Structures are given as C-alpha cells and as structure tokens.
Amino acid sequence: MIIKEDLIRMYWEEEKPCREIAEELNTTTDAIIYQFKKLGIKRRTKSEAKQLQYKQGFVSVTSIRGENAINWRGGKSITQQGYVRVVLKPVDDFYQPMSQKVGKNTYAILEHRLVMAKHLGRCLSPIEKVHHLNGNKQDNRIINLELVSPSNHSLRTFFCHDCPLKKQNRLLEQEIKELRQRDYLHK
C-alpha cells in the first residue's frame, strides 16, 4: 500500500523522479502518477523538472545539439531546390560572409559554393554562380563544378546538352511525342 507521506517525501524532499519512485516501490510510473492524482499530490512543472534534471547532472536529448545529437547527419541537409546545404564549423569561419544564419549561433552554406570557394581560396561574391556540369545538384566534386556569370549560368542550365538528366528528359519527350502521334493516327 502506497502512503501519501512517503510519496511526498520521495518526490519533493529526496527530489526523485516518478520513474525512480516506481522502481523503488516495484510498480509502474503510470501507477505512481495515478496515485499522485488520486491522493491530490502536486507535481513539478516542466520547468521545475528540467531544473532538477540539470541540477542532478542530466542533459535532455532535445538539448543536445550538433555532432553529439542523435539525429546528426554530418551537418548536411537538402534544400527544397535539391542542393546540399552544410553547417559551417568554426574552422570555416573565413567563408561565413557567404553563409546564411540558420540558428542562434549557426550558419549554413550551399555545399557547391563552399567547395568552389575553397578551391579558389576566396569567398564568392553573391553574383557569381556555380554550375553543376552533369546537372546533378548533389554532385559537388570540384571536377563537376564551374564558376560562371549569372547570364552564362542561365544559358548553361537551359541548353545543357551534356547533362545526362537533360538527355534523358529529351528522349522521354521524344517518346511521348511519338506515342501521341501513333494514338492520333489510330483514331
């Protein structure tokens, strides 16, 4: 049988979380929480619980950032346009003028622009464009990148005959055209 005074002592005076109390009393956390409600014992607020965890040396999973986080992907993500975006490390602070602020103290940059800037040993100006020769926006090897002016970039993107994706697209368009002609003739 659980006694109200024991719960209050363990929870408030000994500062134990419900999980530890449940283990000690050989029951479940849900049963302890039920007893708190049934006996009218006030529970800690979320901020009080977090302060207690911090005081006891615990760090919550959500407060872990960067390389130590569970869902760390090497600081890379894919933008809606299909480009790779990387988080700048303190080592890359030289390239920070080219980056965008994405968090309180976090800056990110498009990977193809960072690769080209490192290759040239300087920051790129906002009007300089980096073109992917093979049309694959995630292939950021220096041999696949070319620095071009904005007008050249538009032309190269539109008339990129070397790009495998463009070639495949043209073949599919031709095939659709032929299929439409056949269907039209058979009607």
Contact map, one row per residue, 1 for C-alpha under 8 A:
1110000000000000000000000000000000000000000000000000000000000000000000000000000000000000000000000000000000000000000000000000000000000000000000000000000000000000000000000000000000000000000
1111011000000000000000000000000000100000000000000000000000000000000000000000000000000000000000000000000000000000000000000000000000000000000000000000000000000000000000000000000000000000000
1111111000000000000000000000000000000000000000000000000000000000000000000000000000000000000000000000000000000000000000000000000000000000000000000000000000000000000000000000000000000000000
0111111100000000000000000000000000000010100000000000000000000000000000000000000000000000000000000000000000000000000000000000000000000000000000000000000000000000000000000000000000000000000
0011111110000000000000000000000000000000000000000000000000000000000000000000000000000000000000000000000000000000000000000000000000000000000000000000000000000000000000000000000000000000000
0111111111000000000000000000000000000000000000000000000000000000000000000000000000000000000000000000000000000000000000000000000000000000000000000000000000000000000000000000000000000000000
0111111111100000000010000000000000010000000000000000000000000000000000000000000000000000000000000000000000000000000000000000000000000000000000000000000000000000000000000000000000000000000
0001111111111000000000000000000000000000100000000000000000000000000000000000000000000000000000000000000000000000000000000000000000000000000000000000000000000000000000000000000000000000000
0000111111111100000000000000000000000000000000000000000000000000000000000000000000000000000000000000000000000000000000000000000000000000000000000000000000000000000000000000000000000000000
0000011111111111000010000000000000000000000000000000000000000000000000000000000000000000000000000000000000000000000000000000000000000000000000000000000000000000000000000000000000000000000
0000001111111111110010000000000000000000000000000000000000000000000000000000000000000000000000000000000000000000000000000000000000000000000000000000000000000000000000000000000000000000000
0000000111111111000000000000000000000000000000000000000000000000000000000000000000000000000000000000000000000000000000000000000000000000000000000000000000000000000000000000000000000000000
0000000111111110000000000000000000000000000000000000000000000000000000000000000000000000000000000000000000000000000000000000000000000000000000000000000000000000000000000000000000000000000
0000000011111111000000000000000000000000000000000000000000000000000000000000000000000000000000000000000000000000000000000000000000000000000000000000000000000000000000000000000000000000000
0000000001111111100000000000000000000000000000000001000000000000000000000000000000000000000000000000000000000000000000000000000000000000000000000000000000000000000000000000000000000000000
0000000001110111110110000000000000000000000000000000000000000000000000000000000000000000000000000000000000000000000000000000000000000000000000000000000000000000000000000000000000000000000
0000000000100011111110000000000000000000000000000000000000000000000000000000000000000000000000000000000000000000000000000000000000000000000000000000000000000000000000000000000000000000000
0000000000100001111111000000100110000000000000000000000000000000000000000000000000000000000000000000000000000000000000000000000000000000000000000000000000000000000000000000000000000000000
0000000000000000111111100001100000000000000000000000000000000000000000000000000000000000000000000000000000000000000000000000000000000000000000000000000000000000000000000000000000000000000
0000000000000001111111110000000000000000000000000000000000000000000000000000000000000000000000000000000000000000000000000000000000000000000000000000000000000000000000000000000000000000000
0000001001100001111111111000100100000000000000000000000000000000000000000000000000000000000000000000000000000000000000000000000000000000000000000000000000000000000000000000000000000000000
0000000000000000011111111111101100000000000000000000000000000000000000000000000000000000000000000000000000000000000000000000000000000000000000000000000000000000000000000000000000000000000
0000000000000000001111111111000000000000000000000000000000000000000000000000000000000000000000000000000000000000000000000000000000000000000000000000000000000000000000000000000000000000000
0000000000000000000111111110000000000000000000000000000000000000000000000000000000000000000000000000000000000000000000000000000000000000000000000000000000000000000000000000000000000000000
0000000000000000000011111110000000000000000000000000000000000000000000000000000000000000000000000000000000000000000000000000000000000000000000000000000000000000000000000000000000000000000
0000000000000000000001111111000000000000000000000000000000000000000000000000000000000000000000000000000000000000000000000000000000000000000000000000000000000000000000000000000000000000000
0000000000000000000001111111101100000000000000000000000000000000000000000000000000000000000000000000000000000000000000000000000000000000000000000000000000000000000000000000000000000000000
0000000000000000001001100111111100000000000000000000000000000000000000000000000000000000000000000000000000000000000000000000000000000000000000000000000000000000000000000000000000000000000
0000000000000000011011000011111110000000000000000000000000000000000000000000000000000000000000000000000000000000000000000000000000000000000000000000000000000000000000000000000000000000000
0000000000000000000000000001111111000000000000000000000000000000000000000000000000000000000000000000000000000000000000000000000000000000000000000000000000000000000000000000000000000000000
0000000000000000000001000011111111100000000000000000000000000000000000000000000000000000000000000000000000000000000000000000000000000000000000000000000000000000000000000000000000000000000
0000000000000000010011000011111111110000000000000000000000000000000000000000000000000000000000000000000000000000000000000000000000000000000000000000000000000000000000000000000000000000000
0000000000000000010000000000111111111000000000000000000000000000000000000000000000000000000000000000000000000000000000000000000000000000000000000000000000000000000000000000000000000000000
0000000000000000000000000000011111111100000000000000000000000000000000000000000000000000000000000000000000000000000000000000000000000000000000000000000000000000000000000000000000000000000
0100000000000000000000000000001111111110000000000000000000000000000000000000000000000000000000000000000000000000000000000000000000000000000000000000000000000000000000000000000000000000000
0000001000000000000000000000000111111111111000000000000000000000000000000000000000000000000000000000000000000000000000000000000000000000000000000000000000000000000000000000000000000000000
0000000000000000000000000000000011111111100000000000000000000000000000000000000000000000000000000000000000000000000000000000000000000000000000000000000000000000000000000000000000000000000
0000000000000000000000000000000001111111100000000000000000000000000000000000000000000000000000000000000000000000000000000000000000000000000000000000000000000000000000000000000000000000000
0001000000000000000000000000000000111111100000000000000000000000000000000000000000000000000000000000000000000000000000000000000000000000000000000000000000000000000000000000000000000000000
0000000000000000000000000000000000011111110000000000000000000000000000000000000000000000000000000000000000000000000000000000000000000000000000000000000000000000000000000000000000000000000
0001000100000000000000000000000000011111111000000000000000000000000000000000000000000000000000000000000000000000000000000000000000000000000000000000000000000000000000000000000000000000000
0000000000000000000000000000000000010001111100000000000000000000000000000000000000000000000000000000000000000000000000000000000000000000000000000000000000000000000000000000000000000000000
0000000000000000000000000000000000010000111110000000000000000000000000000000000000000000000000000000000000000000000000000000000000000000000000000000000000000000000000000000000000000000000
0000000000000000000000000000000000000000011111111000000000000000000000000000000000000000000000000000000000000000000000000000000000000000000000000000000000000000000000000000000000000000000
0000000000000000000000000000000000000000001111111000000000000000000000000000000000000000000000000000000000000000000000000000000000000000000000000000000000000000000000000000000000000000000
0000000000000000000000000000000000000000000111111100000000000000000000000000000000000000000000000000000000000000000000000000000000000000000000000000000000000000000000000000000000000000000
0000000000000000000000000000000000000000000111111110000000000000000000000000000000000000000000000000000000000000000000000000000000000000000000000000000000000000000000000000000000000000000
0000000000000000000000000000000000000000000111111111000000000000000000000000000000000000000000000000000000000000000000000000000000000000000000000000000000000000000000000000000000000000000
0000000000000000000000000000000000000000000111111111100000000000000000000000000000000000000000000000000000000000000000000000000000000000000000000000000000000000000000000000000000000000000
0000000000000000000000000000000000000000000001111111110000000000000000000000000000000000000000000000000000000000000000000000000000000000000000000000000000000000000000000000000000000000000
0000000000000000000000000000000000000000000000111111111000000000000000000000000000000000000000000000000000000000000000000000000000000000000000000000000000000000000000000000000000000000000
0000000000000010000000000000000000000000000000011111111100000000000000000000000000000000000000000000000000000000000000000000000000000000000000000000000000000000000000000000000000000000000
0000000000000000000000000000000000000000000000001111111111100000000000000000000000000000000000000000000000000000000000000000000000000000000000000000000000000000000000000000000000000000000
0000000000000000000000000000000000000000000000000111111111100000000000000000000000000000000000000000000000000000000000000000000000000000000000000000000000000000000000000000000000000000000
0000000000000000000000000000000000000000000000000011111111000000000000000000000000000000000000000000000000000000000000000000000000000000000000000000000000000000000000000000000000000000000
0000000000000000000000000000000000000000000000000001111111000000000000000000000000000000000000000000000000000000000000000000000000000000000000000000000000000000000000000000000000000000000
0000000000000000000000000000000000000000000000000000111111100000000000000000000000000000000000000000000000000000000000000000000000000000000000000000000000000000000000000000000000000000000
0000000000000000000000000000000000000000000000000000111111110000000000000000000000000000000000000000000000000000000000000000000000000000000000000000000000000000000000000000000000000000000
0000000000000000000000000000000000000000000000000000110011111011000000000000000000000000000000000000000000000000000000000000000000000000000000000000000000000000000000000000000000000000000
0000000000000000000000000000000000000000000000000000000001111111000000000000000000000000000000000000000000000000000000000000000000000000000000000000000000000000000000000000000000000000000
0000000000000000000000000000000000000000000000000000000000111111000011000000000000000000000000000000000000000000000000000000000000000000000000000000000000000000000000000000000000000000000
0000000000000000000000000000000000000000000000000000000000011111100000000000000000000000000000000000000000000000000000000000000000000000000000000000000000000000000000000000000000000000000
0000000000000000000000000000000000000000000000000000000000111111100000000000000000000000000000000000000000000000000000000000000000000000000000000000000000000000000000000000000000000000000
0000000000000000000000000000000000000000000000000000000000111111110110000000000000000000000000000000000000000000000000000000000000000000000000000000000000000000000000000000000000000000000
0000000000000000000000000000000000000000000000000000000000000111111110000000000000000000000000000000000000000000000000000000000000000000000000000000000000000000000000000000000000000000000
0000000000000000000000000000000000000000000000000000000000000001111110010010000000000000000000000000000000000000000000000000000000000000000000000000000000000000000000000000000000000000000
0000000000000000000000000000000000000000000000000000000000000000111110010110000000000000000000000000000000000000000000000000000000000000000000000000000000000000000000000000000000000000000
0000000000000000000000000000000000000000000000000000000000000001111111010000000000000000000000000000000000000000000000000000000000000000000000000000000000000000000000000000000000000000000
0000000000000000000000000000000000000000000000000000000000001001111111110000000000000000000000000000000000000000000000000000000000000000000000000000000000000000000000000000000000000000000
0000000000000000000000000000000000000000000000000000000000001000000111110000000000000000000000000000000000000000000000000000000000000000000000000000000000000000000000000000000000000000000
0000000000000000000000000000000000000000000000000000000000000000000011111000000000000000000000000000000000000000000000000000000000000000000000000000000000000000000000000000000000000000000
0000000000000000000000000000000000000000000000000000000000000000011111111110000000000000000000000000000000000000000000000000000000000000000000000000000000000000000000000000000000000000000
0000000000000000000000000000000000000000000000000000000000000000000000111111100000000000000000000000000000000000000000000000000000000000000000000000000000000000000000000000000000000000000
0000000000000000000000000000000000000000000000000000000000000000001000011111000000000000000000000000000000000000000000000000000000000000000000000000000000000000000000000000000000000000000
0000000000000000000000000000000000000000000000000000000000000000011000011111100000000110000000000000000000000000000000000000000000000000000000000000000000000000000000000000000000000000000
0000000000000000000000000000000000000000000000000000000000000000000000001111110000011110000000000000000000000000000000000000000000000000000000000000000000000000000000000000000000000000000
0000000000000000000000000000000000000000000000000000000000000000000000001011111000011100000000000000000000000000000000000000000000000000000000000000000000000000000000000000000000000000000
0000000000000000000000000000000000000000000000000000000000000000000000000001111111111000000000000000000000000000000000000000000000000000000000000000000000000000000000000000000000000000000
0000000000000000000000000000000000000000000000000000000000000000000000000000111111111000000000000000000000000000000000000000000000000000000000000000000000000000000000000000000000000000000
0000000000000000000000000000000000000000000000000000000000000000000000000000011111100000000000000000000000000000000000000000000000000000000000000000000000000000000000000000000000000000000
0000000000000000000000000000000000000000000000000000000000000000000000000000011111100000000000000000000000000000000000000000000000000000000000000000000000000000000000000000000000000000000
0000000000000000000000000000000000000000000000000000000000000000000000000000011111110000000000000000000000000000000000000000000000000000110000000000000000000000000000000000000000000000000
0000000000000000000000000000000000000000000000000000000000000000000000000000011111111000000000000000000000000110000000000000000000000000110000000000000000000000000000000000000000000000000
0000000000000000000000000000000000000000000000000000000000000000000000000001111001111100000000000000000000000111000000000000000000000000110000000000000000000000000000000000000000000000000
0000000000000000000000000000000000000000000000000000000000000000000000000001111000111110000000000000000000011110000000000000000000000000000000000000000000000000000000000000000000000000000
0000000000000000000000000000000000000000000000000000000000000000000000000011100000011111000000000000000000011110000000000000000000000000000000000000000000000000000000000000000000000000000
0000000000000000000000000000000000000000000000000000000000000000000000000011000000001111100000000000000001111000000000000000000000000000000000000000000000000000000000000000000000000000000
0000000000000000000000000000000000000000000000000000000000000000000000000000000000000111111110010000000001111000000000000000000000000000000000000000000000000000000000000000000000000000000
0000000000000000000000000000000000000000000000000000000000000000000000000000000000000011111110000000000000000000000000000000000000000000000000000000000000000000000000000000000000000000000
0000000000000000000000000000000000000000000000000000000000000000000000000000000000000001111110000000000000000000000000000000000000000000000000000000000000000000000000000000000000000000000
0000000000000000000000000000000000000000000000000000000000000000000000000000000000000001111111000000000000000000000000000000000000000000000000000000000000000000000000000000000000000000000
0000000000000000000000000000000000000000000000000000000000000000000000000000000000000001111111110000000000000000000000000000000000000000000000000000000000000000000000000000000000000000000
0000000000000000000000000000000000000000000000000000000000000000000000000000000000000001111111110000000000000000000000000000000000000000000000000000000000000000000000000000000000000000000
0000000000000000000000000000000000000000000000000000000000000000000000000000000000000000001111111000000000000000000000000010000000000000000000000000000000000000000000000000000000000000000
0000000000000000000000000000000000000000000000000000000000000000000000000000000000000000000111111110000000000000010010000110000000000000000000000000000000000000000000000000000000000000000
0000000000000000000000000000000000000000000000000000000000000000000000000000000000000001000111111111000000100000000000000000000000000000000000000000000000000000000000000000000000000000000
0000000000000000000000000000000000000000000000000000000000000000000000000000000000000000000001111110000000000000000000000010000000000000000000000000000000000000000000000000000000000000000
0000000000000000000000000000000000000000000000000000000000000000000000000000000000000000000000111111000000001000000000000011110000000000000000000000000000000000000000000000000000000000000
0000000000000000000000000000000000000000000000000000000000000000000000000000000000000000000000111111100000111100000000000000000000000000000000000000000000000000000000000000000000000000000
0000000000000000000000000000000000000000000000000000000000000000000000000000000000000000000000010111110000111000000000000000000000000000000000000000000000000000000000000000000000000000000
0000000000000000000000000000000000000000000000000000000000000000000000000000000000000000000000000011111111110000000000000000000000000000000000000000000000000000000000000000000000000000000
0000000000000000000000000000000000000000000000000000000000000000000000000000000000000000000000000001111101110000000000000000000000000000000000000000000000000000000000000000000000000000000
0000000000000000000000000000000000000000000000000000000000000000000000000000000000000000000000000000111111100000000000000000000000000000000000000000000000000000000000000000000000000000000
0000000000000000000000000000000000000000000000000000000000000000000000000000000000000000000000000000111111000000000000000000000000000000000000000000000000000000000000000000000000000000000
0000000000000000000000000000000000000000000000000000000000000000000000000000000000000000000000000000101111100000000000000000000000000000000000000000000000000000000000000000000000000000000
0000000000000000000000000000000000000000000000000000000000000000000000000000000000000011000000000000111111110000000000000000000000000000000000000000000000000000000000000000000000000000000
0000000000000000000000000000000000000000000000000000000000000000000000000000000000000011000000010011111011111000000000000000000000000000000000000000000000000000000000000000000000000000000
0000000000000000000000000000000000000000000000000000000000000000000000000000000000001111000000000011110001111100000000000000000000000000000000000000000000000000000000000000000000000000000
0000000000000000000000000000000000000000000000000000000000000000000000000000000000001111000000000111000000111110110000000000000000000000000000000000000000000000000000000000000000000000000
0000000000000000000000000000000000000000000000000000000000000000000000000000000000111100000000000010000000011111110000000000000000000000000000000000000000000000000000000000000000000000000
0000000000000000000000000000000000000000000000000000000000000000000000000000000000111100000000000000000000001111111000000000000000000000000100000000000000000000000000000000000000000000000
0000000000000000000000000000000000000000000000000000000000000000000000000000000000010000000000000000000000000111111100000000000001000000000100001000000000000000000000000000000000000000000
0000000000000000000000000000000000000000000000000000000000000000000000000000000000000000000000000000000000001111111110000001000001000000000000000000000000000000000000000000000000000000000
0000000000000000000000000000000000000000000000000000000000000000000000000000000000000000000000100000000000001111111111000000000000000000000000000000000000000000000000000000000000000000000
0000000000000000000000000000000000000000000000000000000000000000000000000000000000000000000000000000000000000011111111100000000000000000000111000000000000000000000000000000000000000000000
0000000000000000000000000000000000000000000000000000000000000000000000000000000000000000000000000000000000000001111111110000000001000000000001001010000000000000000000000000000000000000000
0000000000000000000000000000000000000000000000000000000000000000000000000000000000000000000000100000000000000000111111111111000000000000000000000000000000000000000000000000000000000000000
0000000000000000000000000000000000000000000000000000000000000000000000000000000000000000000000000000000000000000011111111110000000000000000000000000000000000000000000000000000000000000000
0000000000000000000000000000000000000000000000000000000000000000000000000000000000000000000000000000000000000000001111111000000000000000000001000000000000000000000000000000000000000000000
0000000000000000000000000000000000000000000000000000000000000000000000000000000000000000000000000000000000000000000111111100000000000000000000000000000000000000000000000000000000000000000
0000000000000000000000000000000000000000000000000000000000000000000000000000000000000000000000000000000000000000000011111110000000000000000000000000000000000000000000000000000000000000000
0000000000000000000000000000000000000000000000000000000000000000000000000000000000000000000000100000000000000000000011011111000000000000000000000000000000000000000000000000000000000000000
0000000000000000000000000000000000000000000000000000000000000000000000000000000000000000000001101100000000000000000011001111100000000000000000000000000000000000000000000000000000000000000
0000000000000000000000000000000000000000000000000000000000000000000000000000000000000000000000000100000000000000100010000111110100000000000000000000000000000000000000000000000000000000000
0000000000000000000000000000000000000000000000000000000000000000000000000000000000000000000000000100000000000000000000000011111100000000000000000000000000000000000000000000000000000000000
0000000000000000000000000000000000000000000000000000000000000000000000000000000000000000000000000100000000000000000000000001111110000000000000000000000000000000000000000000000000000000000
0000000000000000000000000000000000000000000000000000000000000000000000000000000000000000000000000000000000000000000000000000111110000000000000000000110000000000000000000000000000000000000
0000000000000000000000000000000000000000000000000000000000000000000000000000000000000000000000000000000000000000000000000001111111000000000000000011110000000000000000000000000000000000000
0000000000000000000000000000000000000000000000000000000000000000000000000000000000000000000000000000000000000000000000000000011111100000000000000011110010000000000000000000000000000000000
0000000000000000000000000000000000000000000000000000000000000000000000000000000000000000000000000000000000000001100100000000000111110000000000001111000010000000000000000000000000000000000
0000000000000000000000000000000000000000000000000000000000000000000000000000000000000000000000000000000000000000000000000000000011111000000000001111000010011000000000000000000000000000000
0000000000000000000000000000000000000000000000000000000000000000000000000000000000000000000000000000000000000000000000000000000001111111101100011100000000000000000000000000000000000000000
0000000000000000000000000000000000000000000000000000000000000000000000000000000000000000000000000000000000000000000000000000000000111111000000011100000000000000011000000000000000000000000
0000000000000000000000000000000000000000000000000000000000000000000000000000000000000000000000000000000000000000000000000000000000011111000000010000000000000000011110000000000000000000000
0000000000000000000000000000000000000000000000000000000000000000000000000000000000000000000000000000000000000000000000000000000000011111100000000000000000001001001111000000000000000000000
0000000000000000000000000000000000000000000000000000000000000000000000000000000000000000000000000000000000000000000000000000000000011111111000000000000000000000000010000000000000000000000
0000000000000000000000000000000000000000000000000000000000000000000000000000000001110000000000000000000000000000000000000000000000010011111100000000000000000000000000000000000000000000000
0000000000000000000000000000000000000000000000000000000000000000000000000000000001110000000000000000000000000000000000000000000000000001111100000000000000000000000000000000000000000000000
0000000000000000000000000000000000000000000000000000000000000000000000000000000000000000000000000000000000000000000000000000000000010001111110010000000000000000000000000000000000000000000
0000000000000000000000000000000000000000000000000000000000000000000000000000000000000000000000000000000000000011001000000000000000010000111111011000000000000000000000000000000000000000000
0000000000000000000000000000000000000000000000000000000000000000000000000000000000000000000000000000000000000000001000000000000000000000001111111000000000000000000000000000000000000000000
0000000000000000000000000000000000000000000000000000000000000000000000000000000000000000000000000000000000000000001100100000000000000000000111111100000000000000000000000000000000000000000
0000000000000000000000000000000000000000000000000000000000000000000000000000000000000000000000000000000000000000000000000000000000000000000011111100000000000000000000000000000000000000000
0000000000000000000000000000000000000000000000000000000000000000000000000000000000000000000000000000000000000000000000000000000000011100001111111100000000000000000000000000000000000000000
0000000000000000000000000000000000000000000000000000000000000000000000000000000000000000000000000000000000000001000100000000000001111000000111111110000000000000000000000000000000000000000
0000000000000000000000000000000000000000000000000000000000000000000000000000000000000000000000000000000000000000000000000000000001111000000001111111000000000000000000000000000000000000000
0000000000000000000000000000000000000000000000000000000000000000000000000000000000000000000000000000000000000000000100000000000111100000000000001111100000000000000000000000000000000000000
0000000000000000000000000000000000000000000000000000000000000000000000000000000000000000000000000000000000000000000000000000000111100000000000000111110110000000000000000000000000000000000
0000000000000000000000000000000000000000000000000000000000000000000000000000000000000000000000000000000000000000000000000000001110000000000000000011111110000000000000000000000000000000000
0000000000000000000000000000000000000000000000000000000000000000000000000000000000000000000000000000000000000000000000000000001110000000000000000001111111000000000000000000000000000000000
0000000000000000000000000000000000000000000000000000000000000000000000000000000000000000000000000000000000000000000000000000000000000000000000000000111111100000000000000000000000000000000
0000000000000000000000000000000000000000000000000000000000000000000000000000000000000000000000000000000000000000000000000000000000000000000000000001111111110000000000000000000000000000000
0000000000000000000000000000000000000000000000000000000000000000000000000000000000000000000000000000000000000000000000000000000011100000000000000001111111111000000000000000000000000000000
0000000000000000000000000000000000000000000000000000000000000000000000000000000000000000000000000000000000000000000000000000000000000000000000000000011111111100000000000000000000000000000
0000000000000000000000000000000000000000000000000000000000000000000000000000000000000000000000000000000000000000000000000000000000000000000000000000001111111111000000000000000000000000000
0000000000000000000000000000000000000000000000000000000000000000000000000000000000000000000000000000000000000000000000000000000000100000000000000000000111111111000000000000000000000000000
0000000000000000000000000000000000000000000000000000000000000000000000000000000000000000000000000000000000000000000000000000000000100010000000000000000011111111000000000000000000000000000
0000000000000000000000000000000000000000000000000000000000000000000000000000000000000000000000000000000000000000000000000000000000000000000000000000000001111111000000000000000000000000000
0000000000000000000000000000000000000000000000000000000000000000000000000000000000000000000000000000000000000000000000000000000000000000000000000000000000111111100000000000000000000000000
0000000000000000000000000000000000000000000000000000000000000000000000000000000000000000000000000000000000000000000000000000000000000010000000000000000000111111111001000000000000000000000
0000000000000000000000000000000000000000000000000000000000000000000000000000000000000000000000000000000000000000000000000000000000000000000000000000000000000011111001100000000000000000000
0000000000000000000000000000000000000000000000000000000000000000000000000000000000000000000000000000000000000000000000000000000000001100000000000000000000000001111101100000000000000000000
0000000000000000000000000000000000000000000000000000000000000000000000000000000000000000000000000000000000000000000000000000000000001110000000000000000000000001111111100000000000000000000
0000000000000000000000000000000000000000000000000000000000000000000000000000000000000000000000000000000000000000000000000000000000000110000000000000000000000000011111110000000000000000000
0000000000000000000000000000000000000000000000000000000000000000000000000000000000000000000000000000000000000000000000000000000000000111000000000000000000000000001111111000000000000000000
0000000000000000000000000000000000000000000000000000000000000000000000000000000000000000000000000000000000000000000000000000000000000010000000000000000000000001111111111100000000000000000
0000000000000000000000000000000000000000000000000000000000000000000000000000000000000000000000000000000000000000000000000000000000000000000000000000000000000000111111111110000000000000000
0000000000000000000000000000000000000000000000000000000000000000000000000000000000000000000000000000000000000000000000000000000000000000000000000000000000000000000111111111000000000000000
0000000000000000000000000000000000000000000000000000000000000000000000000000000000000000000000000000000000000000000000000000000000000000000000000000000000000000000011111111100000000000000
0000000000000000000000000000000000000000000000000000000000000000000000000000000000000000000000000000000000000000000000000000000000000000000000000000000000000000000001111111110000000000000
0000000000000000000000000000000000000000000000000000000000000000000000000000000000000000000000000000000000000000000000000000000000000000000000000000000000000000000000111111111000000000000
0000000000000000000000000000000000000000000000000000000000000000000000000000000000000000000000000000000000000000000000000000000000000000000000000000000000000000000000011111111100000000000
0000000000000000000000000000000000000000000000000000000000000000000000000000000000000000000000000000000000000000000000000000000000000000000000000000000000000000000000001111111110000000000
0000000000000000000000000000000000000000000000000000000000000000000000000000000000000000000000000000000000000000000000000000000000000000000000000000000000000000000000000111111111000000000
0000000000000000000000000000000000000000000000000000000000000000000000000000000000000000000000000000000000000000000000000000000000000000000000000000000000000000000000000011111111100000000
0000000000000000000000000000000000000000000000000000000000000000000000000000000000000000000000000000000000000000000000000000000000000000000000000000000000000000000000000001111111110000000
0000000000000000000000000000000000000000000000000000000000000000000000000000000000000000000000000000000000000000000000000000000000000000000000000000000000000000000000000000111111111000000
0000000000000000000000000000000000000000000000000000000000000000000000000000000000000000000000000000000000000000000000000000000000000000000000000000000000000000000000000000011111111100000
0000000000000000000000000000000000000000000000000000000000000000000000000000000000000000000000000000000000000000000000000000000000000000000000000000000000000000000000000000001111111110000
0000000000000000000000000000000000000000000000000000000000000000000000000000000000000000000000000000000000000000000000000000000000000000000000000000000000000000000000000000000111111111000
0000000000000000000000000000000000000000000000000000000000000000000000000000000000000000000000000000000000000000000000000000000000000000000000000000000000000000000000000000000011111111100
0000000000000000000000000000000000000000000000000000000000000000000000000000000000000000000000000000000000000000000000000000000000000000000000000000000000000000000000000000000001111111110
0000000000000000000000000000000000000000000000000000000000000000000000000000000000000000000000000000000000000000000000000000000000000000000000000000000000000000000000000000000000111111111
0000000000000000000000000000000000000000000000000000000000000000000000000000000000000000000000000000000000000000000000000000000000000000000000000000000000000000000000000000000000011111111
0000000000000000000000000000000000000000000000000000000000000000000000000000000000000000000000000000000000000000000000000000000000000000000000000000000000000000000000000000000000001111111
0000000000000000000000000000000000000000000000000000000000000000000000000000000000000000000000000000000000000000000000000000000000000000000000000000000000000000000000000000000000000111111
0000000000000000000000000000000000000000000000000000000000000000000000000000000000000000000000000000000000000000000000000000000000000000000000000000000000000000000000000000000000000011111
